[in-house]
Amino acid sequence: MKDILDRLDQRRAQARLGGGESRVAAQHKRGKLTARERIELLLDSGSFEEFDMFVQHRSNDFGMENQKIPGDGVVTGWGTINGRAVFVFSKDFTVFGGSLSEAHAQKIIKVQDMALKMRAPIIGIFDAGGARIQEGVAALGGYGEVFKRNVTASGVIPQISVIMGPCAGGDVYSPAMTDFIFMVRDTSYMFVTGPDVVKTVTNEVVTAEELGGAKVHTSKSSIADGSYENDVEALLQIRRLMDFLPANNQAGVPEIESFDDPSRLDRSLDTLIPDNPNKPYDMGELIRRVVDEGDFFEIQAAYARNIITGFARVEGRTVGFVANQPMVLAGVLDSDASRKAARFVRFCDAFSIPIVTFVDVPGFLPGTAQEYGGLIKHGAKLLFAYSQATVPLVTVITRKAFGGAYDVMASKHVGGDVNYAWPTAQIAVMGAKGAVEIIFRQDLGDPEKIAARTSEYEERFMSPFVAAERGYIDEVIMPHSTRRRIARALAMLRTKESEQPWKKHDNIPL
């Protein structure tokens, strides 16, 4: 019996070594952790239960029958993050460069199926060079099986992808269909075709970093939701994010004990809005002042910075926040901001996470670049997302809410449940100056008349009370009481039910 147990220990030790000590050393030299080290850091200590440690590929072409390594380039299993079950797979770059074979794909498929059956989140850690060329269509078929399961699980369980090395070819499409993607600066890349192929086909010379590095995908393409300095920081932040997310679409948001009084008043908010209506202020400061303990996990912070999205807690329960950012482009809505917010709203709605919206928006960004780029359709995505949402929607207008952007930003008309405004709110079709120049065009030659008309327009329309008189605003509130009002509104809306007509699925303006 002892001999059998010793042989098991030996086989386990061999499997845990992956591609061998020299390749592990090379991985560390690049500043990267190994697949197993990443899992150990991500999960609670001692909680990881590995599956398929001894699986090997079944390829006999190109001498592959002589190159078989236990695990076949991916480590799979389950464990816990702060006591909550999650499934995980981590690609092992030390084994065949983490490339996907048929057997490798079957290991990932197994944990995908188990995660869906258990209704638990799944986290994929990517560090790989794409399909294993020696296996041809068998590897491509494996990718297809993985992709299909990504789609089946979408909106049922949270799916998180962490890019911690190269991620090319078929490997990029699975992360693209997950809920969130995070990268590591300087060591992770995502592209469909690498720099060598790009040079061959288009004669364009580009580095891996320029083509698909973390900076590109967090600030330009919007593929990634965030990036971190190294493997350790990335994995610790994923642990933090998972504390905000429900286990599945029926579990309800996680709730932790909060020591922050929900009725806390913050007098500094009474002076947050500058006297000059054209002067910016930081909407991020408002969010951090009203949420529990100032803890805010921002999503896509480097992309479309004129709108803020992210998770926080109110009374210990997860809430999604969407807010115009006056510090960037005056908080205007453009194509990028609309798409960013729409995707976030749809995620929150899929997983029953209430949404709080802070509004300070002068309208949609004008210009040929926006119109040619499809602003109408992109803006409609955000309108569609809010109109479709059945989760509790609480809206606070802090200052400007002009034109169609007022409607789009979770107004009462598209489904807002509780809509508040600060006394500084200005709700109108457009700014007073522009409106007067259109209405009283005949008086443009008389500056005194125009000034009087502008003052009259501001008095009549540029206040929250016109909307409040019609019931479009439920209450004009004191800024210092914003946290208390939001907390009470969310508590009241906890049992919200919303009936929707049957449909196979919607047809969002993609």
C-alpha positions as CSV (number, residue, x, y, z in Angstrom):
1,M,0.0,0.0,0.0
2,K,2.8,2.4,0.9
3,D,4.4,1.9,-2.6
4,I,1.1,2.8,-4.2
5,L,0.8,6.0,-2.1
6,D,4.4,6.9,-2.8
7,R,3.8,6.5,-6.5
8,L,0.7,8.8,-6.2
9,D,2.8,11.4,-4.5
10,Q,5.4,11.2,-7.2
11,R,2.9,11.6,-10.0
12,R,1.3,14.6,-8.2
13,A,4.7,16.2,-7.7
14,Q,5.5,15.7,-11.4
15,A,2.2,17.2,-12.4
16,R,2.6,20.2,-10.1
17,L,6.0,20.9,-11.7
18,G,4.3,21.7,-15.0
19,G,6.9,22.2,-17.8
20,G,9.8,21.7,-15.5
21,E,12.0,23.8,-13.2
22,S,13.8,25.7,-16.1
23,R,10.5,26.8,-17.6
24,V,9.1,27.8,-14.2
25,A,12.3,29.8,-13.6
26,A,11.8,31.5,-17.0
27,Q,8.2,32.4,-16.0
28,H,9.4,34.0,-12.8
29,K,12.1,35.8,-14.7
30,R,9.4,37.5,-16.8
31,G,7.8,38.8,-13.5
32,K,4.9,36.3,-13.8
33,L,3.6,33.7,-11.4
34,T,2.9,30.1,-12.5
35,A,-0.6,28.8,-13.0
36,R,-0.8,27.1,-9.6
37,E,0.8,30.1,-7.8
38,R,-1.9,32.3,-9.3
39,I,-4.7,30.0,-8.1
40,E,-3.2,29.8,-4.6
41,L,-3.1,33.6,-4.4
42,L,-6.6,34.0,-5.8
43,L,-8.4,31.5,-3.6
44,D,-8.7,31.1,0.1
45,S,-5.7,29.3,1.6
46,G,-6.0,25.5,1.3
47,S,-9.4,25.7,-0.4
48,F,-8.4,24.6,-4.0
49,E,-9.7,21.2,-5.1
50,E,-8.0,20.3,-8.4
51,F,-9.6,18.3,-11.2
52,D,-7.9,16.3,-14.0
53,M,-4.4,16.7,-12.8
54,F,-3.2,13.7,-14.8
55,V,-5.0,14.4,-18.1
56,Q,-2.7,14.3,-21.1
57,H,-3.2,15.1,-24.8
58,R,-3.9,12.3,-27.3
59,S,-2.0,13.7,-30.3
60,N,0.4,11.4,-32.2
61,D,1.4,13.8,-35.0
62,F,4.6,15.8,-35.4
63,G,6.3,13.8,-32.6
64,M,3.8,14.8,-30.0
65,E,3.5,11.2,-28.8
66,N,6.9,11.7,-27.2
67,Q,5.9,15.0,-25.5
68,K,3.2,14.3,-22.9
69,I,3.0,16.4,-19.7
70,P,0.4,15.7,-17.0
71,G,-2.3,18.5,-16.9
72,D,-1.7,19.4,-20.6
73,G,-1.2,23.1,-20.0
74,V,-4.2,24.1,-17.8
75,V,-5.0,23.7,-14.1
76,T,-8.7,23.4,-13.3
77,G,-10.8,23.0,-10.2
78,W,-12.8,24.9,-7.6
79,G,-12.2,26.6,-4.3
80,T,-13.5,29.6,-2.3
81,I,-13.0,33.3,-2.2
82,N,-13.8,34.6,1.3
83,G,-15.8,31.5,1.9
84,R,-17.9,31.6,-1.3
85,A,-17.5,28.8,-3.9
86,V,-15.9,29.7,-7.3
87,F,-14.7,27.6,-10.2
88,V,-11.4,28.4,-11.8
89,F,-9.1,27.4,-14.7
90,S,-5.5,28.7,-15.1
91,K,-3.5,28.3,-18.3
92,D,0.0,27.0,-17.7
93,F,2.5,28.8,-20.0
94,T,5.3,26.4,-19.0
95,V,3.5,23.5,-20.7
96,F,3.3,23.8,-24.5
97,G,3.0,27.6,-24.1
98,G,-0.4,27.1,-22.6
99,S,-1.7,26.2,-26.0
100,L,-5.2,24.6,-26.3
101,S,-5.5,21.0,-27.3
102,E,-8.6,18.8,-27.4
103,A,-7.8,17.4,-23.9
104,H,-7.0,20.9,-22.6
105,A,-10.3,22.1,-23.9
106,Q,-12.2,19.2,-22.3
107,K,-10.7,20.2,-18.9
108,I,-12.0,23.8,-19.2
109,I,-15.4,22.5,-20.5
110,K,-15.8,20.3,-17.4
111,V,-15.4,23.2,-14.9
112,Q,-17.6,25.4,-17.1
113,D,-20.4,22.8,-16.9
114,M,-19.9,22.3,-13.2
115,A,-19.9,26.0,-12.5
116,L,-23.2,26.3,-14.4
117,K,-24.7,23.3,-12.5
118,M,-23.6,24.7,-9.2
119,R,-24.6,28.2,-10.1
120,A,-21.2,29.5,-9.0
121,P,-19.0,32.1,-10.6
122,I,-16.1,31.0,-12.9
123,I,-12.7,32.7,-13.2
124,G,-10.4,32.1,-16.2
125,I,-6.7,33.0,-16.0
126,F,-5.2,33.3,-19.4
127,D,-1.5,33.0,-20.3
128,A,-1.3,31.1,-23.6
129,G,-0.4,31.2,-27.3
130,G,-3.7,30.1,-28.8
131,A,-4.6,26.8,-30.4
132,R,-2.1,23.9,-30.5
133,I,-1.1,23.8,-34.1
134,Q,-0.2,20.1,-34.1
135,E,-3.8,19.2,-33.4
136,G,-5.5,21.2,-36.1
137,V,-9.2,21.1,-36.2
138,A,-9.5,19.2,-33.0
139,A,-8.2,22.2,-31.1
140,L,-10.5,24.5,-33.0
141,G,-13.4,22.3,-32.1
142,G,-12.4,22.5,-28.5
143,Y,-12.5,26.3,-28.7
144,G,-16.0,26.2,-30.1
145,E,-17.2,24.0,-27.2
146,V,-15.7,26.6,-24.7
147,F,-17.4,29.5,-26.6
148,K,-20.8,27.9,-26.6
149,R,-20.6,27.4,-22.8
150,N,-19.6,31.1,-22.3
151,V,-22.8,32.1,-24.1
152,T,-25.0,29.6,-22.2
153,A,-23.6,30.8,-18.8
154,S,-24.0,34.5,-19.8
155,G,-26.4,36.3,-17.4
156,V,-26.6,33.1,-15.3
157,I,-23.3,33.1,-13.4
158,P,-20.6,35.8,-13.3
159,Q,-17.7,35.0,-15.7
160,I,-14.4,36.8,-15.1
161,S,-11.3,36.7,-17.3
162,V,-7.8,37.7,-16.1
163,I,-5.2,38.1,-18.8
164,M,-1.8,37.5,-17.3
165,G,0.3,36.8,-20.4
166,P,-0.1,36.5,-24.1
167,C,-3.7,35.8,-25.2
168,A,-4.0,35.3,-29.0
169,G,-6.2,33.8,-31.7
170,G,-9.1,31.7,-30.4
171,D,-8.1,32.4,-26.8
172,V,-9.3,36.0,-27.1
173,Y,-12.9,35.2,-27.9
174,S,-13.7,33.4,-24.7
175,P,-12.7,36.3,-22.5
176,A,-14.6,38.7,-24.9
177,M,-17.8,36.9,-24.1
178,T,-17.3,37.0,-20.3
179,D,-18.6,39.7,-18.0
180,F,-15.3,41.4,-17.1
181,I,-11.7,41.3,-18.4
182,F,-8.7,42.4,-16.4
183,M,-5.1,42.7,-17.6
184,V,-1.6,43.0,-16.2
185,R,0.5,46.0,-17.4
186,D,3.6,45.2,-19.6
187,T,3.2,41.4,-19.4
188,S,-0.3,40.7,-20.9
189,Y,-1.5,41.1,-24.4
190,M,-4.7,40.4,-26.4
191,F,-4.9,40.2,-30.1
192,V,-6.6,38.1,-32.8
193,T,-3.4,38.1,-34.9
194,G,0.1,38.9,-33.5
195,P,2.6,41.4,-34.7
196,D,4.3,39.0,-37.1
197,V,1.1,38.2,-38.9
198,V,0.1,41.8,-39.0
199,K,3.5,42.7,-40.7
200,T,3.1,39.9,-43.2
201,V,-0.4,40.8,-44.2
202,T,-0.5,44.6,-44.0
203,N,3.3,45.5,-43.8
204,E,2.4,47.4,-40.6
205,V,5.2,47.2,-38.0
206,V,3.8,47.1,-34.5
207,T,4.9,45.8,-31.1
208,A,2.8,43.4,-29.0
209,E,2.3,46.2,-26.5
210,E,1.1,48.7,-29.2
211,L,-1.1,46.1,-30.8
212,G,-2.8,44.6,-27.8
213,G,-1.3,45.7,-24.5
214,A,-3.2,46.7,-21.3
215,K,-3.0,50.4,-22.1
216,V,-4.6,49.9,-25.5
217,H,-7.4,47.7,-24.3
218,T,-8.3,49.7,-21.2
219,S,-8.2,53.2,-22.8
220,K,-8.9,52.7,-26.6
221,S,-10.6,49.5,-27.5
222,S,-12.7,49.1,-24.2
223,I,-12.0,45.4,-24.3
224,A,-10.5,45.3,-20.8
225,D,-12.3,46.7,-17.7
226,G,-9.1,47.4,-15.8
227,S,-5.3,46.8,-15.5
228,Y,-2.9,46.3,-12.7
229,E,0.8,46.5,-12.1
230,N,1.6,42.8,-11.5
231,D,0.1,39.4,-11.0
232,V,-0.3,39.8,-7.2
233,E,-2.2,43.1,-7.4
234,A,-4.5,41.8,-10.2
235,L,-5.5,38.7,-8.2
236,L,-6.1,40.6,-5.0
237,Q,-8.3,43.0,-6.9
238,I,-10.3,40.1,-8.4
239,R,-10.9,38.8,-4.8
240,R,-12.2,42.3,-4.0
241,L,-14.5,42.4,-7.0
242,M,-15.9,39.0,-6.2
243,D,-17.1,40.3,-2.9
244,F,-19.4,42.6,-4.7
245,L,-20.9,40.1,-7.2
246,P,-23.8,37.7,-6.6
247,A,-23.1,33.9,-7.0
248,N,-25.7,33.7,-9.8
249,N,-28.7,35.5,-11.2
250,Q,-31.1,34.2,-8.5
251,A,-28.9,34.4,-5.4
252,G,-29.4,38.1,-4.7
253,V,-26.6,40.6,-4.0
254,P,-24.1,39.7,-1.3
255,E,-24.6,41.5,2.0
256,I,-21.9,42.2,4.6
257,E,-22.0,43.9,7.9
258,S,-21.6,47.7,7.6
259,F,-20.5,50.0,10.3
260,D,-21.3,53.1,8.2
261,D,-24.5,54.8,9.4
262,P,-27.0,54.8,6.5
263,S,-28.5,58.1,7.8
264,R,-25.1,59.7,7.9
265,L,-25.2,63.4,6.7
266,D,-22.4,65.0,4.8
267,R,-22.5,68.8,4.9
268,S,-19.6,69.1,2.5
269,L,-21.9,68.0,-0.3
270,D,-23.9,71.3,0.1
271,T,-20.9,73.1,-1.4
272,L,-19.8,70.4,-4.0
273,I,-21.6,72.2,-6.9
274,P,-19.7,75.3,-8.0
275,D,-21.6,78.6,-8.3
276,N,-20.4,78.9,-11.9
277,P,-22.6,76.4,-13.9
278,N,-19.7,75.9,-16.3
279,K,-17.2,74.9,-13.7
280,P,-16.5,71.2,-13.2
281,Y,-16.4,69.2,-10.0
282,D,-15.5,65.5,-9.3
283,M,-18.5,63.2,-9.4
284,G,-16.3,60.4,-8.1
285,E,-16.0,62.3,-4.9
286,L,-19.8,62.4,-4.6
287,I,-20.0,58.6,-5.1
288,R,-17.3,57.9,-2.5
289,R,-19.0,60.2,0.1
290,V,-22.4,58.5,-0.2
291,V,-21.4,54.8,-0.3
292,D,-20.4,52.6,2.7
293,E,-16.9,53.5,4.0
294,G,-16.0,55.2,0.7
295,D,-15.3,51.8,-0.9
296,F,-15.9,52.0,-4.7
297,F,-14.7,49.5,-7.3
298,E,-14.6,51.3,-10.6
299,I,-15.1,49.5,-13.9
300,Q,-13.4,50.8,-17.1
301,A,-11.9,53.8,-15.3
302,A,-9.5,54.6,-18.1
303,Y,-12.1,54.4,-20.9
304,A,-14.8,57.0,-21.7
305,R,-13.9,58.9,-18.6
306,N,-16.9,61.3,-19.1
307,I,-19.0,58.6,-17.4
308,I,-18.3,56.6,-14.3
309,T,-19.4,53.0,-13.7
310,G,-18.7,50.7,-10.8
311,F,-19.8,48.8,-7.7
312,A,-20.1,50.0,-4.1
313,R,-22.3,49.1,-1.1
314,V,-25.2,50.9,0.7
315,E,-26.2,49.4,4.0
316,G,-23.8,46.5,3.3
317,R,-25.6,45.5,0.0
318,T,-24.0,45.8,-3.5
319,V,-25.2,48.6,-5.7
320,G,-24.1,49.6,-9.2
321,F,-23.3,53.2,-9.8
322,V,-23.5,55.1,-13.1
323,A,-22.6,58.8,-13.1
324,N,-21.7,61.5,-15.6
325,Q,-18.3,63.0,-14.8
326,P,-18.2,66.8,-15.3
327,M,-14.4,66.8,-15.0
328,V,-14.2,65.2,-18.5
329,L,-15.9,66.8,-21.6
330,A,-18.4,68.4,-19.1
331,G,-19.9,64.9,-18.6
332,V,-21.4,64.9,-22.1
333,L,-22.7,61.6,-23.5
334,D,-20.9,60.3,-26.5
335,S,-20.7,56.9,-28.3
336,D,-18.1,55.5,-26.0
337,A,-19.7,56.6,-22.8
338,S,-23.1,55.3,-24.0
339,R,-21.7,51.8,-24.8
340,K,-19.7,51.7,-21.6
341,A,-22.7,52.5,-19.4
342,A,-25.2,50.4,-21.3
343,R,-23.1,47.2,-20.9
344,F,-22.7,47.9,-17.2
345,V,-26.4,48.5,-16.7
346,R,-27.2,45.3,-18.5
347,F,-24.8,43.4,-16.3
348,C,-26.4,44.8,-13.1
349,D,-29.9,44.0,-14.4
350,A,-29.0,40.4,-15.3
351,F,-27.8,39.8,-11.7
352,S,-30.4,41.9,-9.9
353,I,-28.0,44.5,-8.7
354,P,-29.8,47.8,-7.9
355,I,-28.5,50.9,-9.9
356,V,-28.0,54.4,-8.6
357,T,-27.5,57.0,-11.3
358,F,-26.0,60.5,-10.7
359,V,-26.9,62.9,-13.5
360,D,-25.0,66.0,-14.6
361,V,-25.2,65.9,-18.4
362,P,-25.3,68.8,-20.9
363,G,-26.5,66.5,-23.7
364,F,-25.1,64.3,-26.4
365,L,-21.8,65.3,-28.0
366,P,-22.4,67.1,-31.4
367,G,-20.2,66.8,-34.5
368,T,-19.6,64.8,-37.6
369,A,-17.2,62.4,-35.9
370,Q,-19.9,61.3,-33.5
371,E,-22.7,61.2,-36.1
372,Y,-20.6,59.2,-38.6
373,G,-19.5,56.9,-35.8
374,G,-23.1,55.9,-35.0
375,L,-23.9,58.1,-32.0
376,I,-27.7,57.6,-32.6
377,K,-27.4,53.8,-32.3
378,H,-24.8,53.9,-29.5
379,G,-26.9,56.4,-27.5
380,A,-29.9,54.1,-28.1
381,K,-28.1,51.2,-26.4
382,L,-28.0,53.1,-23.1
383,L,-31.6,54.1,-23.5
384,F,-32.5,50.5,-24.3
385,A,-30.6,49.2,-21.3
386,Y,-32.2,51.5,-18.7
387,S,-35.7,51.0,-20.3
388,Q,-35.3,47.3,-20.1
389,A,-33.9,47.1,-16.6
390,T,-36.2,45.7,-13.9
391,V,-33.9,46.2,-11.0
392,P,-34.4,49.1,-8.5
393,L,-33.4,52.4,-10.2
394,V,-32.7,55.4,-8.1
395,T,-31.7,58.6,-9.9
396,V,-30.2,61.9,-8.5
397,I,-29.9,64.9,-10.7
398,T,-27.2,67.1,-9.3
399,R,-26.9,69.8,-11.9
400,K,-27.5,69.8,-15.7
401,A,-30.0,67.4,-17.3
402,F,-30.5,68.7,-20.8
403,G,-32.2,67.4,-23.9
404,G,-32.5,63.7,-24.8
405,A,-29.7,62.9,-22.4
406,Y,-32.1,63.8,-19.5
407,D,-34.4,61.0,-20.7
408,V,-31.7,58.5,-21.3
409,M,-30.1,58.8,-17.8
410,A,-32.6,56.7,-15.9
411,S,-35.4,59.4,-16.0
412,K,-38.8,58.7,-14.6
413,H,-40.1,58.3,-18.1
414,V,-37.9,55.3,-19.0
415,G,-38.4,53.4,-15.7
416,G,-36.7,55.3,-12.9
417,D,-38.4,54.2,-9.6
418,V,-37.2,57.0,-7.3
419,N,-36.0,60.2,-8.9
420,Y,-34.4,63.0,-6.8
421,A,-32.9,66.3,-7.7
422,W,-30.7,68.7,-5.8
423,P,-31.8,72.3,-5.7
424,T,-29.0,73.1,-8.1
425,A,-30.5,70.9,-10.8
426,Q,-31.3,72.4,-14.2
427,I,-33.7,70.3,-16.3
428,A,-34.4,71.7,-19.7
429,V,-34.3,71.0,-23.5
430,M,-31.0,72.9,-23.6
431,G,-29.0,75.6,-21.8
432,A,-30.7,79.0,-21.4
433,K,-28.4,80.9,-23.8
434,G,-29.0,78.5,-26.7
435,A,-32.7,78.3,-26.0
436,V,-33.2,82.1,-25.9
437,E,-31.2,82.6,-29.1
438,I,-33.6,80.2,-30.9
439,I,-36.9,81.4,-29.4
440,F,-36.1,85.1,-29.5
441,R,-34.0,85.2,-32.7
442,Q,-35.5,88.5,-33.7
443,D,-33.9,90.1,-30.6
444,L,-30.3,89.0,-31.2
445,G,-29.2,92.5,-32.0
446,D,-30.3,93.8,-28.6
447,P,-28.0,92.5,-25.9
448,E,-30.2,93.9,-23.1
449,K,-33.3,92.2,-24.3
450,I,-31.4,88.9,-24.8
451,A,-30.0,89.1,-21.2
452,A,-33.5,89.8,-19.8
453,R,-34.9,86.9,-21.9
454,T,-32.1,84.6,-20.7
455,S,-32.8,85.5,-17.0
456,E,-36.5,84.9,-17.6
457,Y,-35.9,81.5,-19.2
458,E,-33.6,80.5,-16.3
459,E,-36.2,81.5,-13.8
460,R,-39.0,79.7,-15.6
461,F,-37.3,76.5,-16.8
462,M,-33.8,76.0,-15.3
463,S,-34.8,74.6,-12.0
464,P,-35.9,71.2,-10.7
465,F,-39.3,72.5,-9.6
466,V,-40.8,72.5,-13.1
467,A,-40.2,68.8,-13.3
468,A,-41.2,68.3,-9.7
469,E,-44.6,70.0,-10.4
470,R,-45.3,67.3,-13.0
471,G,-44.1,64.4,-10.8
472,Y,-41.1,63.7,-13.0
473,I,-39.0,64.4,-9.9
474,D,-40.2,62.7,-6.7
475,E,-38.5,65.1,-4.3
476,V,-36.0,68.0,-4.4
477,I,-33.5,67.0,-1.6
478,M,-30.8,68.6,0.4
479,P,-27.3,67.5,-1.0
480,H,-26.1,66.6,2.5
481,S,-29.0,64.0,2.9
482,T,-28.2,62.2,-0.3
483,R,-26.9,59.0,1.4
484,R,-29.9,58.7,3.7
485,R,-32.3,59.3,0.8
486,I,-30.6,56.7,-1.4
487,A,-30.4,54.1,1.4
488,R,-34.1,54.5,2.3
489,A,-35.2,54.4,-1.4
490,L,-33.1,51.2,-2.0
491,A,-34.6,49.6,1.2
492,M,-38.1,50.4,0.0
493,L,-37.4,49.0,-3.5
494,R,-35.9,45.7,-2.2
495,T,-39.2,43.9,-3.0
496,K,-39.7,45.4,-6.4
497,E,-41.4,43.2,-9.0
498,S,-41.7,44.2,-12.6
499,E,-43.7,42.2,-15.2
500,Q,-42.4,42.1,-18.7
501,P,-44.2,40.7,-21.8
502,W,-42.9,37.3,-23.0
503,K,-40.2,37.4,-25.7
504,K,-37.6,35.0,-27.0
505,H,-35.0,37.7,-26.5
506,D,-34.8,41.4,-27.3
507,N,-33.1,43.0,-30.3
508,I,-30.9,45.6,-28.6
509,P,-29.4,48.1,-31.2
510,L,-26.0,46.5,-31.4
